[in-house]
Amino acid sequence: MTDYEIAELVDAFYELRNGPDLFNDIATFHGQFFNFVATADPTRRDLHFNLPNEPEREIFLAWHRQVVFELEQAVQDINPEISIGYWNSTIYQSPTDAVWDEGFLGSFDANWDLNRNLGGDPRLPTPLELSNLLTETDFFEFSNVLERQNVHRGGHVWTGGVMPTPISPRDPIFFFHHSFVDKVWQDWEETHGTSAYITTSMLRYDGTYVFDGQTYPSVDPNDITDSRVYGVFYAENGLAQLDNYIVTNTYNPEEIFYYQYNIEAGNNFLVPAGAIARLESVNEINLTPGFEAAPGSTFQATIDTENNVAGKIAPLFAKNRAVNPYPYSEKLYEPIVWEEGGNLLDDDTIILTAAPNPFTEKITIKLSERKDCVIEVFNMMGMQIREESFENTDTMVIKNLYGLASGFYVIRVTDANGKILVVKRIVKM
Ligand SMILES: [Cu+2]
């Protein structure tokens, strides 16, 4: 997440708490329905610790996906540009990690009386525990092991304070932790594809619950077994791969997928006629075979030049979802735009490198095959400072760049039919 995303998210959390207090409403609900023994009262439903042999009661993963979405929608009502990231607790296991900084989630400890005891119980999950979990083939067994062992339990007990208690949603880290649990479920579902519930409605999301004057719709857990239903893609290792998705603008009137590193969209990522979508990255966007923006759609690929990849970013948490972009209208910057779709990329994969990056006086661009191309270079203000055409070549060199000031530039490669092949940020030393 960029500094901007972090600062805005923290502000939104305080605003929610000081307003209708969604944090305490969720925490109270979670505490009230935390866990009941089925034999004591078989009619009483709950949220946690049902066994694989009582699947008619089980809603753990779907309920927590929905509650993260509920909070995220509330955050986006305040600022539609931001989303909740995930805490990969198999990697980030130190109390000095950026998420605990005073400017991120650190300040909530004292201000909300959370009494955290970071690392007091050190049972965070290992990468091996996670990979073993993902080999489980039965959905209810998978859910049960995930819930009871360290992939889920770890983040709660390691954080301490309210986190290992039924009112854990009082601590905002709960939502970053459950985003991670949700990512693990999504990874499992993409491999096994067999998530299925017996029950068809959920506590709180049964069509009767009212919060802040709003009645929540009923949600069938079977309808949300793929996170794409909510436009959620989990980035990993610097790559957000957007695939098998049709933009519908159901939850966001302008679907913006923001990720600071690399975004790749293809393999049946479709923007139908009338739909609006934008991909925005600090670094690089690639459109690969299977990407389609239909005629009559509005599609943009934009490089965010307000934020840096290096330095300004806490690279722990990344989650893509539909959020609005930075307001470009406030400055001269003309976003790099590809609008009015209808351009389907070729079936061949285009691999592009621009080197060296950082560059000093020339850039060499390589494609996987020979093409007619136009290469444009833009400065931070979005002004085009160079345009060169190349014919039937896979190697293009742009020279005489030593006069440029140090800093960021954006390079755009377009083929002879006006299709954008890549938009990439480069750095002048
Ligand atoms: Cu819970």
Residues whose N, C-alpha, C, O or C-beta is under 5 A from the ligand:
A	BS01	CU	none
